[in-house]
Amino acid sequence: MEKDAKIFVAGHRGLVGSAIVKSLTAKGYSNLVLRTSKELDLKDSSAVANFFANEEPAYVVLAAAKVGGIVANNTYRADFIHENLMIQNNVIHQSYVHGVKKLLFLGSTCIYPKNCPQPMKEDYLLTDVLEYTNEPYAIAKIAGIKMCESYNIQYGTNFISVMPTNLYGPNDNFDLEKSHVLPALIRKVHLGKALEENNWDQIRQDLDKLPIEGMTGSSSESEILGILKKYGVSKSTDNQVSVEIWGSGRPMREFLWSEDMANACVFLMENRDFKDTYAKDTKEIRNTHINIGTGVDISIKDLAYLIKNTIDFKGIFVFNSDKPDGTMKKLTDVSKLHQLGWKHTIDLEQGVQKMYQWYLNK
């Protein structure tokens, strides 16, 4: 990519998009085109068509998506499939119409079957049923992969799809109603530590920055204790603080520092094309997407204790086995990514420390 080329990063305020903007800027790309959702509704086909006609970006990074944790995915099923399909259809099609040189589409490893062989190779896509709780979101992301492949095959475009594993990092979502497991655990353990130390200034400050169900730090102690208990942070009569975690703690998950992921995306945009994503002697071009991950996983229980030790929380964890575990193991096979020339640099222990410091300084 040329340093002064116009690059549209869709979803630049999110966890993924903000990390990619940071990586591009650090590498000297000076002509980034950024729009908030209020400035450009990517679900509006006319607005997206007009944007591409007026701006004519040379490169596109499609990081915009409706995302959430297990509860949000299962509750707002129609919203997840509809909004993601609309965003993808509009941006990918207009990238073709307006001759974008290269597009990078970001999906998720939830595209793989619920009982997928481990580690998950790109070739395992569409070989079995999906996990029920996030099936609508997964189907939307699969459609995005197939849309990129199909436009490449029919029209000769250069659209690449990448499937990051579970991401965490700066600008993550710490809203306890909607966040993923790692940022949710960091916030709950942080609040648990403040509660065991009776540090009400810290608790109120936290709620003022990010209210829970509209409740801020100006609420009474009893009201705050009530909302914290609802989200699994409570203190017993003997002053023992506990943090509830959904599920058994046995599921294994892989986590990738978001800035590592961004560097992988920029590397692929700079150095690899669609033709590099499949074998040259293949009769059927499929599964051209690229897993982005570490190839290393950890149980939710061990993750919780890693966070506990990082924050120096003295309380206990209560694993609520009445709540769903989701898929028991989700580990990416990253051999394709390694063959293309990229490997992660931040391990989980270092990443959790960096994440907590970011949260404290936010």
LOVEXTOR-822609 format. One record per atom (N, C-alpha, C): z, x negated, y. Coordinates in steps of 0.02 Angstrom, whole numbers, plus 50000, padded with zeros to 5 digits. Example, Ala and Ser with C-alpha at 12.3 -4.5 7.8 and 13.67 -1.06 7.14 Angstrom:
BEGIN
503904934049716;503904938549775;503904934049835;503544935849888;503574931649947;503944935550002;
end
This chain:
BEGIN
500004995849940;500005000050000;500004995650062;499644997750112;499624994150175;500274995650214;500544990450248;501184991250282;501164996550337;500574997550367;500535002550420;500235009050396;500135009850331;499845016050304;500335021850315;500055027750326;500465033650336;500715036150269;501385036250260;501695038250197;502135044350210;501975049850176;502375055950181;502895055950125;503535055950144;504075056450095;504355063550101;504195067650052;504435074550051;505135074650021;505615077550057;506305077550034;506685071350054;506565068950115;506845062550136;507595062650149;507895068450153;508615068750166;509045068950103;508735070150046;509115070649985;509305063949956;509645064149900;509865058049866;509275053549849;508755056449821;508165052549801;507755050449861;507575055249902;507135053849959;507435048950008;508075049550023;508385045050072;508395037850045;508495037149979;508495030449950;507795027349953;507275031549942;506585029049945;506405027150016;506605031150065;506475029450136;506805022750153;507425021850130;507775015550143;507415009650112;507165010450051;506815005150016;506155003550050;505775008650069;505135007650104;505235004050171;505745006350208;505885003350273;506074995950266;506484994450215;506694987550204;506104983050186;505594986050156;505004982150137;504474981750193;504624984750251;504184983950308;503674989450318;503744995050282;503295000650293;503525004450356;503085004750405;503295006850472;503015013650493;502625016850451;502295023050471;502475028750424;503125030050418;503355035350373;503325042050409;503085047050374;503045053950400;503595057950365;504055060550404;504635064050377;504705070850410;504865075850370;504975082650395;505565085750359;506005088950398;506545092750367;506265099250340;506655102750300;506425109150272;506335114350327;506705113650382;506605118250438;505965116850474;505775110450478;505155108550512;504535110050469;504615109650403;504045110950358;504325113950294;504165120350283;504365123750221;503845122250168;504015117950121;503535115950070;503345121550022;503715127150025;503545132949984;502995137150016;502845135750080;502345139450118;501675135950113;501215138850075;500575135450062;500165134350125;500175139050171;499795138250234;500095132650277;500755132450280;501085127350320;500945120350291;500955119750225;500825113350194;500105111250204;499645115950199;498925114450210;498815112050281;499135115350329;499055113350399;499355106450411;499935105150380;500255098650388;499795093050364;499515093850304;499075088650277;498445087750320;498185093250345;497585092850387;497735089150452;498315090250480;498495087150544;498725079850536;499115078450484;499425071750476;498995066950435;498625069550386;498195065450342;498565059350314;499105060350278;499465054650248;499035051050197;499105044450193;498735040550142;499095040450075;499765040850078;500175040650018;500715046150023;500915048749966;501405054049964;501925052549910;502565053349928;503105053149879;503415060149878;503365063449821;503615070349815;504305070249784;504815069549827;505505069449805;505865076049821;505515080649854;505815087049872;505865091449811;506435094649802;506535099149746;507175103149756;507215108849722;507845112449719;508215109749659;508805106749670;509175103549615;509895105949615;510225104949558;510925106949552;511195105149484;511835106449475;512155104949411;512065110549361;512435110149307;512355114849251;512485122049272;512985123149315;513155129949336;512605132849380;512395128949429;511865131349474;511215132649437;511025128149392;510415129149353;510435135449311;511005136849282;511065142749238;511135149149277;511415148749338;511535154749378;510915156849418;510575151949447;510005153549491;509345151649457;509245154249396;508675152349355;508005153949388;507955159849417;507325161849449;507175157449509;507685155949549;507595151749608;507355144749589;507645142049535;507465135149515;506745134649493;506495139449454;505805138849431;505325140749487;505475145849525;505015148049577;504935142949633;505495140649660;505465136149718;505165129449699;505335126849641;505065120349622;504315120749607;504095126049575;503375126949564;502995127449629;503275131249676;502935132049741;502865125449778;503405121549780;503395115049814;502875110549783;502905109949716;502445105449680;501725107449689;501585113849678;500905116249683;500605114749751;500975116149803;500715115249871;500595107849887;501095103549874;501035096549893;500515092949850;500515093949785;500045090549742;499325092749757;499225099249765;498545101649777;498285099149845;498695099449896;498455097149962;498355089549963;498725085949922;498605078749916;497905077449888;497705081549840;497015081049814;496505083049866;496615088749898;496135091349948;496015086350003;496535082850025;496485078450083;496425071050063;496265069650001;496085062849981;496645057749983;497255059849968;497825055149966;497675049649914;497795043349934;497635037749890;498075037449828;498715038949837;499175038849780;499755043449794;499975046949743;500555051449749;501045049649693;501685049749710;502215048649661;502615055149656;502625058149597;502985064349584;503625062749546;504195065149571;504835063749538;505075069849500;505215068849437;505475074249395;506185072749373;506325074149310;507005073349284;506965072749208;507435069249178;507425068449106;507635074849069;507805080149106;507945086549073;507305089649045;506735086549057;506095088949030;506075088248954;506505083948926;506475082548854;506845087848813;506665088748750;506985093848708;507745093048704;508075098648690;508805098648685;509045093848631;508725093948574;508915089548519;508425083848511;508245080848566;507755075548567;508015069248531;507595065948490;507805059548461;507995054748516;508475050348501;508735045648551;508565038548532;508415034248582;508305036048653;507645039848661;507595043348718;507035047948729;506415044148753;505905044248712;505265041148730;504835046348767;504385043948809;503935048348845;503545052848796;503385050348737;502985054148688;503365060048658;504015060648671;504405066248643;504345072548685;503995072248741;503905078148783;503565083748744;503825089948751;503535095948720;503515095748644;503995092448613;504015092248540;504535097048511;504945100348554;505455104948529;505705109148589;506185113548576;506445118048628;506875114248678;506915117048738;507295113948792;508025116348791;508455112748826;509145114948837;509125121448878;509465126648854;509415133248885;509645133348958;510195130048973;510485130749040;510035128349096;509595123449083;509145121049136;508415121849118;508265126449072;507575127449050;507095129049107;507255133449154;506785134949209;506615128849251;507125124949268;507005118849307;506575113949268;506735113049204;506355108449162;505625110449156;505505116949148;504815119349142;504425118049206;504755118949263;504425117449327;504235110049330;504685105649310;504545098449313;503995096449263;503995099649205;503465098349156;502795100449185;502795106149219;502175108449252;501935103449304;502405100249339;502205095149389;501885089149356;502165086949300;501865081349263;501155083149242;501075088949212;500425091049186;499925092349243;500175094449300;499735095349358;499465088649381;499905083649386;499685076949406;499175074149356;499335074649291;498875072349239;498195075849245;498225082349253;497605086349253;497165084849313;497475084049372;497085082349431;496785075349424;497165070849394;496905064049382;496295064149336;496355067949282;495815068249233;495205071849261;495315077449294;494745081349319;494455078549384;494875076349429;494645074549496;494675067149511;494955063149466;494995055949478;495515053949529;496015058149539;496565056449585;497005051049554;497475048449593;497925043149570;498645045549580;498855050349539;499515053349544;499945050949486;500525048149502;500985045449451;501615049749449;501855051049388;502475054849379;503025050349351;503615050649380;504185046849355;504755051549340;505135050049288;505695054249267;506335050349270;506695050549326;507325046849331;507855050049286;508305045949261;508895048449226;509385051149278;509995052649259;510495055249306;510615050149361;510525052349422;510585047849480;511245049049517;511475043849550;512055044349594;511985038949648;512295040249706;512255035249759;512335038249828;512185034549881;512255036949949;511885043549960;512185048049998;511915054750013;511905059349953;512325057949904;512385062349847;512715068949869;512695073849825;512985080449840;513695080849811;514185081349856;514885081649834;515165088749840;514735093749849;514935100749850;515155102749780;515795104349772;516055105749704;515745111949672;515435116249712;515105122149684;514435120249653;514115114849675;513425113549656;513285106349633;513785101949636;513635094849625;513575093249551;513275087349538;513225084749470;513885081449451;513935079349388;514575077449360;514885071449395;514495066149409;514805060049435;515085060949506;514695063549554;514995064649621;515565069849620;515505074849576;516045079849571;516685076549547;516635072249497;517225068749471;517525064149524;517105060649561;517365056149613;517765060149664;517485065849686;517845069749737;518485072849708;518445075549648;519045078649619;519595073649607;519415067649583;519925062549571;520205059949638;519775059349688;519995057449755;520505062449782;520345068949776;520805074049799;521445074149756;521365072849691;521955072449648;522425066949668;522145061149685;522565055549707;522925057349772;522565060349819;522885062349882;523445067349870;523335071949822;523835077049807;524455073849775;524375068949731;524955065849699;525345061549749;525015059349802;525345055449854;525575059849912;525485066449906;525635071149960;525305069150026;524705066550020;524335064250079;523925070150106;524255074550141;523915080650165;523415079250220;523525073950258;523035072150309;522365070450276;522385066850220;521775065050185;521435071250154;521845075650126;521565081850097;521235086050150;521575086950207;521295091150261;520665087950290;520675081350297;520085077850322;519495078850275;519625078450210;519095079450161;518795086450167;519225091450172;518985098450176;518635099850243;518845096450296;518505097350360;517785094550357;517705088950321;517045085950315;516595090150269;516885092750215;516505096650166;516935102350140;516915108050173;517325113850152;517145116050081;517645118950047;517535121749981;517565129349987;517005132549973;516945139749982;517145141850052;516975137850101;517125139450171;517825137550193;518245135250148;518925133450166;518955126350194;519245125650252;519295119250286;520005116650286;520105110950317;520765107950321;521245111750364;521015116650402;521465120550446;521825126050407;521645127050345;521965132250304;522675130050287;523075134850264;523765133350246;523795129250181;524375126050169;524445122050108;524355126350046;524625132350047;524575136749988;523845138749976;523465140050029;522765141750021;522365135849994;522515129850019;522165123849996;522335122549923;522975123149905;523165122149835;522815127149790;522715133249814;522375138349775;521645136649762;521295134249814;520585132649805;520505126349764;520955121449772;520925115449730;521045117149657;521515121649644;521655123649575;521055127049544;520715131249584;520115134649559;519595129649535;519555123949569;519065118849550;519365113249508;519955114649480;520215110249429;520665104649452;520915104949514;521375099849538;522045103349553;522565101849514;523185105449523;523795101049511;524365103349538;524995099749530;525495104349496;525825101849444;526315105849407;526985105649443;527465109449416;528125109849447;528485103049445;528305098849397;528615092249394;528205086949430;527755089249475;527345084949518;526815080949480;526645083049420;526105079849382;525435082849405;524985078649428;524335080949452;523835080349394;523455085649385;522935085749333;522255087349363;521745084649332;521055086049350;520695088849289;520435094949296;520075098149240;519345095749239;519105094449179;518405092549170;518095097349120;517515100149139;517175104849095;516945101349031;517045104848974;516805102348910;517305097748876;517075094948821;517505090848778;517575083648802;517125081448845;517115074448866;516705070048820;516455072948764;516085068948715;515345067748732;515025072148771;514315070948785;514195064048817;513645060948797;513455054448823;512935055348878;513025051748933;512555052148988;512395045149015;511795044549040;511545038349070;511525039449146;511725034449184;511735035049257;511395029149289;511005030549341;510625025449377;510785025849451;510955020249481;511075019749553;510435021749591;510495026149638;509905029149670;509475023949706;509775018749733;509375013649768;508985009349718;509245008549657;508855005449604;508245009749588;508365016249581;507815020749567;507275020349621;507495020149684;507025019749740;506615013349736;506935007849720;506565001549714;506055001849658;506225005349603;505745006249549;505145010249572;505265015549611;504725019749635;504265015849682;504555012049728;504145008149774;503755002749736;504064999749686;503714994849644;503094997949612;503175003949584;502615007249551;502075009149601;502275011549660;501785013349712;501385007149734;501715001449737;501394995349760;500964992049706;501174992549644;500884988249592;500554991649533;500654998149524;500385001449465;500005007749484;499515009549442;499095015449453;499135019849391;498845025949397;498845030549341;498545027449278;498035023449286;497695020349228;498155015649189;498705013549220;499175009049187;499685012749145;499675019349146;500215023249115;500045025849046;499455024049019;499285026448952;498835021148918;498815021548852;498415016748814;497675017848827;497315012348833;496605012848851;496175015848796;496395015348732;495985017748677;496175024848655;496585028248696;496805034948677;496245040148687;496215044948641;495715050348647;495975056048690;496635056848690;496945062148730;497445058948778;497325059948843;497775057148894;498345062048904;498935060148883;499535064348891;500155059848892;500705062848914;501345059148918;501275052748959;500945053449016;500835047649060;501425046349106;501915050649106;502495049749149;502895043549127;503325041249172;503705035049160;504455036549167;504835035149116;505565035749121;505835030249167;506305032149210;506655027249251;507395027849237;507675022649208;508385022749191;508635015749174;509225015549143;509525009149125;509475007849050;509385013049010;509395012348938;510105011448910;510615012848952;511325012248932;511685018748950;512095021348904;512445027648919;513205026848910;513565032148930;514305032148928;514525039348917;515085040348882;515335047148873;515625049748939;515635056348947;515935059349007;516675057449012;517015057148954;517715055148954;517795048048980;517395043348955;517455036448978;517255035749052;516765039749073;516585039749144;517175042049187;517515047249165;518095049749202;518625044449209;518755040749155;519275035549159;519035029549199;518395028149200;518135022949244;518255024849317;518115031049334;518235033449402;518985033549418;519385035649370;520115035749379;520375028749396;520145023749359;520375016849371;520105014149438;519495016049456;519205013849519;519605016549578;519815022849574;520165026149630;520925025049625;521165022749568;521875021649555;522265028249555;521985033149521;522305039649511;522785039149452;523405041749460;523915041149408;523975047449366;523635052749384;523705059149350;523345059449283;523265065549258;522975066449192;522325070549196;521935069949144;521325073949137;521445079449085;521185085349099;521195090849051;520475092749036;520265091748974;519585093348954;519555100548929;519185104748964;519145111848949;518565113048900;518725113348836;518205114048785;517915121048782;518205125748819;517905132448823;517275132448867;517195127348907;516605126648950;516065122848913;515425124148932;514865121048895;514825113548905;514625110048851;514515102948854;513805101348877;513335105848864;512635104148875;512395099648818;511845096348829;511575091748779;512065086148764;512165084548700;512675079648682;512485072548699;511845070948698;511635064148713;510955064248748;510905060648803;510275060248841;510195053048865;509845049048827;509735042048844;508995040648846;508755037748899;508045036448906;507845029948871;507255030048843;506925024048820;506545021248880;506735015448903;506435012648964;505965006848949;505735006448887;505295000848868;504635001148907;504385007248920;503755007848957;503845005149028;504405006849060;504555004349127;504614996749127;504964994049077;505034986749073;504364983349063;503934986349023;503264983549012;502854983649076;502984988649119;502634989049183;502924984149234;503504981049218;503744975649261;504364976849301;504754982149285;505364983449326;505964984649281;506564982149305;507204983249270;507754984249322;508254988449305;508794989949351;509234983849365;509614984049420;510034978449440;510774980249449;510944986649459;511634988749472;511914992149410;512454989349381;512754992649323;513234998049347;513475002249300;513855008149318;514525006449352;514885001549327;515534999749357;515454997749430;514954993549444;514824991549513;514594997549554;514185001849524;513925007649560;514455012649579;514935013849534;515485018549549;515905015849607;516035009349608;516405006449663;516035007349729;515375006049728;514965006849788;514945014149810;514905018649761;514875025849776;515525028249809;516095026049783;516725028249811;516825025549881;516645019349893;516695016549960;516245020350008;515645022249985;515195026150028;515525032850044;515825036049995;516145042550006;516715042050056;517115036750050;517675035750097;517435034550168;516875031150175;516625029250241;516135034250272;515975039450234;515465044250256;515705047750320;
end
